[in-house]
Amino acid sequence: MYDDHTQTTSMEDSSSLKNFSAGKIFIKKWIRKIISGFKDGFSLEPAYEGVKFRGTRKKPFSLRIATFLNFLNYPLFWSGILLFLWLSADYFLGYALPADLYHIIQAQSKPLVALLGPAAVGYWTNWLAIKMLFHPRRNNAVWWGLIHARREDLIESISEGILSSLISPEIVHDYLHEQGVLKELSKSLSRSVEGVIQEEEFREELRLLLFNLLNNIVNNRKTRELVDQFVSKTIQDWTGQSLSEKMMEWTKQIWGAVVRKQVIEFLPDLPKAIDFVFPHVEVMLQSLPVKIEEEGRAMEPLVARAITDGLRSLNLKEVIRGQLGKMDAADLEKLLTSNISGELVFIQTSGGIFGFLVGLAILFPSFRLLFVAGGLLVGGIYRLSVEK
């Protein structure tokens, strides 16, 4: 008898494990389907309406001009080196060459030096100034790159700027409210759930799962014992006031055993009621998407407030400071210059170009009026074309 009881218990446990496993498979499968549909349906395109992204708009004229002028970077670089070598050689040529030959060479070289000198000075001073912003990267007794010397101030400024301008709790709260992110989330989730509910496979698997779950419960020995105990206690506690109720109370020892037996015998047939109940379950499921959307609208202020409070508790400024503090000097320099490398080159080339124009103005006085007129013309065009 002990072996039979153990075997029955083992079979019931095995059945429970199978139903549990089937339930896990069902939940994983359809939750994954809901998430997939949610991802495919979720969109925030209205939030970015009118925003022009990189690559979808025409490049501004100033950037096109800067890109073109940056091709002069290497010519200006090497012209400065050649000018330095020539000026060094010119000093020794004054002693090594006959005076007449040296004067002829000077007559030819002076105009070039007058033009290239200011260009080289303008280019190389800007080049050196940019380099001195970032180099040397380590502290020393001579010079420390200004950016790295102010590393802590920069990290503080960057972290404060990111927090106050991009991801502050207030900005996130306003964004969620104004752009209707949570509303769109609830709509997308509602559409995804509705799509799953409409699938015949889902409804059939749910019906089978409920049937097996109920069947496992009612045919479990512990369930029968609990039901029997409940019915027995109910019968034993039965009391009545009317004559018929009094007669039932007096005879409960007779009819009680029959009722207990009928209830226990009825339990195995209970899962069959799923076929009757399931249409009502389907009606409830059909109303679920609407309820999700309605609850989403009602919960929007609460969720936004919860996200805001959560961001405040994270102390984002210290998180950002910590991440920036982990970066070494080279990584920090790359972070600051990766998107403006072309602009830094333009600073160098523009110094050389303006220096060359200065050289022209010194060598050829007639160009001075032309440069002034050109400057006034450019200023006038700017005034007329600037966006208000």
GILINLIN-V40692 format. One record per residue. N is the residue number from 1. RES is the residue in three letters. OMEGA is omega as a letter, one per 30 degrees, with the letter a starting at -180 (NA if undefined). BURIAL is + if it has 24 or more other ideal C-beta (glycine too) atoms within 12 Angstrom, else -. Layout:
n/res/omega/burial
N/RES/OMEGA/BURIAL
N/RES/OMEGA/BURIAL
This chain:
n/res/omega/burial
1/MET/l/-
2/TYR/l/-
3/ASP/l/-
4/ASP/l/-
5/HIS/l/-
6/THR/a/-
7/GLN/l/-
8/THR/l/-
9/THR/l/-
10/SER/l/-
11/MET/l/-
12/GLU/l/+
13/ASP/l/-
14/SER/l/-
15/SER/l/+
16/SER/l/+
17/LEU/l/-
18/LYS/l/-
19/ASN/l/+
20/PHE/l/-
21/SER/l/-
22/ALA/l/+
23/GLY/l/-
24/LYS/a/-
25/ILE/a/-
26/PHE/a/+
27/ILE/a/-
28/LYS/a/-
29/LYS/a/-
30/TRP/l/+
31/ILE/l/-
32/ARG/l/-
33/LYS/l/+
34/ILE/l/+
35/ILE/l/-
36/SER/l/-
37/GLY/l/+
38/PHE/a/+
39/LYS/a/-
40/ASP/a/-
41/GLY/a/+
42/PHE/a/+
43/SER/l/-
44/LEU/a/-
45/GLU/l/-
46/PRO/a/-
47/ALA/a/-
48/TYR/a/-
49/GLU/l/-
50/GLY/a/-
51/VAL/l/-
52/LYS/a/-
53/PHE/l/-
54/ARG/l/-
55/GLY/a/-
56/THR/a/-
57/ARG/a/-
58/LYS/a/-
59/LYS/l/-
60/PRO/a/-
61/PHE/a/-
62/SER/l/-
63/LEU/l/-
64/ARG/l/-
65/ILE/a/-
66/ALA/l/+
67/THR/l/-
68/PHE/a/-
69/LEU/l/+
70/ASN/l/+
71/PHE/l/-
72/LEU/a/+
73/ASN/a/+
74/TYR/l/-
75/PRO/l/-
76/LEU/l/+
77/PHE/a/+
78/TRP/l/-
79/SER/l/+
80/GLY/l/+
81/ILE/l/-
82/LEU/l/-
83/LEU/l/+
84/PHE/l/-
85/LEU/l/-
86/TRP/l/+
87/LEU/l/-
88/SER/l/-
89/ALA/a/-
90/ASP/a/-
91/TYR/a/-
92/PHE/l/-
93/LEU/l/-
94/GLY/l/-
95/TYR/a/-
96/ALA/a/-
97/LEU/l/-
98/PRO/a/-
99/ALA/a/-
100/ASP/a/-
101/LEU/a/-
102/TYR/l/-
103/HIS/l/-
104/ILE/l/-
105/ILE/l/-
106/GLN/l/-
107/ALA/l/-
108/GLN/a/-
109/SER/a/-
110/LYS/l/-
111/PRO/l/-
112/LEU/l/+
113/VAL/a/+
114/ALA/l/+
115/LEU/a/+
116/LEU/a/+
117/GLY/l/+
118/PRO/l/+
119/ALA/a/+
120/ALA/l/+
121/VAL/l/+
122/GLY/a/+
123/TYR/a/+
124/TRP/l/+
125/THR/l/-
126/ASN/l/+
127/TRP/a/+
128/LEU/a/-
129/ALA/l/-
130/ILE/l/+
131/LYS/a/-
132/MET/l/-
133/LEU/a/+
134/PHE/a/+
135/HIS/f/+
136/PRO/a/-
137/ARG/a/+
138/ARG/a/-
139/ASN/l/-
140/ASN/a/-
141/ALA/a/-
142/VAL/a/-
143/TRP/l/-
144/TRP/a/-
145/GLY/a/+
146/LEU/l/-
147/ILE/a/+
148/HIS/l/+
149/ALA/l/-
150/ARG/a/-
151/ARG/a/+
152/GLU/l/-
153/ASP/l/-
154/LEU/l/+
155/ILE/l/+
156/GLU/a/-
157/SER/a/-
158/ILE/a/+
159/SER/l/+
160/GLU/l/-
161/GLY/l/-
162/ILE/a/-
163/LEU/a/+
164/SER/a/-
165/SER/a/-
166/LEU/a/-
167/ILE/l/+
168/SER/l/+
169/PRO/a/+
170/GLU/l/-
171/ILE/l/-
172/VAL/l/+
173/HIS/a/+
174/ASP/a/-
175/TYR/l/-
176/LEU/a/+
177/HIS/a/-
178/GLU/a/-
179/GLN/l/+
180/GLY/a/-
181/VAL/a/+
182/LEU/l/+
183/LYS/l/+
184/GLU/l/+
185/LEU/a/+
186/SER/l/+
187/LYS/a/+
188/SER/l/+
189/LEU/l/+
190/SER/l/+
191/ARG/a/+
192/SER/l/+
193/VAL/l/+
194/GLU/l/+
195/GLY/l/-
196/VAL/a/+
197/ILE/a/+
198/GLN/a/-
199/GLU/l/-
200/GLU/a/-
201/GLU/l/-
202/PHE/a/+
203/ARG/l/-
204/GLU/l/-
205/GLU/l/-
206/LEU/l/+
207/ARG/l/+
208/LEU/l/-
209/LEU/l/+
210/LEU/l/+
211/PHE/a/+
212/ASN/l/+
213/LEU/l/+
214/LEU/l/+
215/ASN/l/+
216/ASN/a/+
217/ILE/a/+
218/VAL/l/+
219/ASN/l/+
220/ASN/a/+
221/ARG/a/+
222/LYS/l/-
223/THR/l/+
224/ARG/l/+
225/GLU/a/-
226/LEU/l/-
227/VAL/l/+
228/ASP/l/+
229/GLN/a/-
230/PHE/a/-
231/VAL/a/+
232/SER/a/-
233/LYS/l/-
234/THR/l/-
235/ILE/a/+
236/GLN/a/-
237/ASP/a/-
238/TRP/l/-
239/THR/a/-
240/GLY/a/-
241/GLN/a/-
242/SER/a/-
243/LEU/a/-
244/SER/l/-
245/GLU/l/-
246/LYS/l/-
247/MET/l/-
248/MET/l/-
249/GLU/a/-
250/TRP/a/-
251/THR/a/-
252/LYS/l/+
253/GLN/a/-
254/ILE/a/-
255/TRP/a/-
256/GLY/a/+
257/ALA/l/-
258/VAL/l/-
259/VAL/l/+
260/ARG/a/+
261/LYS/a/-
262/GLN/a/-
263/VAL/a/+
264/ILE/l/+
265/GLU/a/-
266/PHE/a/-
267/LEU/a/+
268/PRO/a/-
269/ASP/a/-
270/LEU/l/+
271/PRO/l/+
272/LYS/l/-
273/ALA/l/-
274/ILE/a/+
275/ASP/l/-
276/PHE/a/-
277/VAL/a/-
278/PHE/l/-
279/PRO/l/-
280/HIS/l/-
281/VAL/l/-
282/GLU/l/-
283/VAL/l/-
284/MET/l/-
285/LEU/a/+
286/GLN/a/-
287/SER/a/-
288/LEU/l/+
289/PRO/l/+
290/VAL/l/-
291/LYS/l/-
292/ILE/a/+
293/GLU/l/+
294/GLU/l/-
295/GLU/l/-
296/GLY/l/+
297/ARG/a/-
298/ALA/a/-
299/MET/a/-
300/GLU/l/+
301/PRO/a/-
302/LEU/a/-
303/VAL/l/+
304/ALA/l/+
305/ARG/l/-
306/ALA/l/-
307/ILE/l/+
308/THR/l/+
309/ASP/l/-
310/GLY/l/-
311/LEU/l/+
312/ARG/a/-
313/SER/a/-
314/LEU/a/-
315/ASN/a/-
316/LEU/a/+
317/LYS/l/+
318/GLU/l/-
319/VAL/a/-
320/ILE/l/+
321/ARG/a/+
322/GLY/a/-
323/GLN/l/-
324/LEU/l/+
325/GLY/l/-
326/LYS/a/-
327/MET/l/-
328/ASP/a/-
329/ALA/a/-
330/ALA/a/-
331/ASP/l/-
332/LEU/l/+
333/GLU/l/+
334/LYS/l/-
335/LEU/a/-
336/LEU/a/+
337/THR/a/-
338/SER/a/-
339/ASN/a/-
340/ILE/a/-
341/SER/l/-
342/GLY/l/+
343/GLU/l/-
344/LEU/l/+
345/VAL/l/+
346/PHE/l/+
347/ILE/l/+
348/GLN/a/+
349/THR/l/+
350/SER/l/+
351/GLY/l/+
352/GLY/a/+
353/ILE/l/+
354/PHE/l/+
355/GLY/l/+
356/PHE/l/+
357/LEU/l/+
358/VAL/l/+
359/GLY/l/+
360/LEU/a/+
361/ALA/l/-
362/ILE/a/-
363/LEU/a/-
364/PHE/a/-
365/PRO/a/-
366/SER/a/-
367/PHE/a/-
368/ARG/l/-
369/LEU/l/-
370/LEU/l/-
371/PHE/l/-
372/VAL/l/-
373/ALA/l/-
374/GLY/l/-
375/GLY/l/-
376/LEU/l/-
377/LEU/l/-
378/VAL/l/-
379/GLY/l/-
380/GLY/l/-
381/ILE/l/-
382/TYR/a/-
383/ARG/a/-
384/LEU/a/-
385/SER/a/-
386/VAL/l/-
387/GLU/a/-
388/LYS/NA/-
